[in-house]
């Protein structure tokens, strides 16, 4: 199988995992959270107040790299020169979950 096809499968598997979170067991949810390797927050300032815009979650690294972008409901995968991106449904509300983490860290 060609690397771009493998990358596409991995990105789609990540999306499936995100979209199944609302019905996941507590153990599966902890596993998802523990597999997040890095969180980068995006924010801006509005009238002197810091405002959350979203987070980028690194969930795979080193071939391929896979990121979940909560601002755009997007999962992006990179492997060599290949790039694959798909949107996901945020029924689990990852955006709000990481918004809460962001504001609690200020």
Secondary structure, DSSP 4 states (H G I P E B T S, - for coil): --HHHHHHHHHHHHHHHHHTGGG--HHHHHHHHHT--EEEEEEEEETTEEEEEEEEEEEE-SSSEEEEETTTTEEEEEETTEEEEEE---TT-HHHHHHHHHHHT-
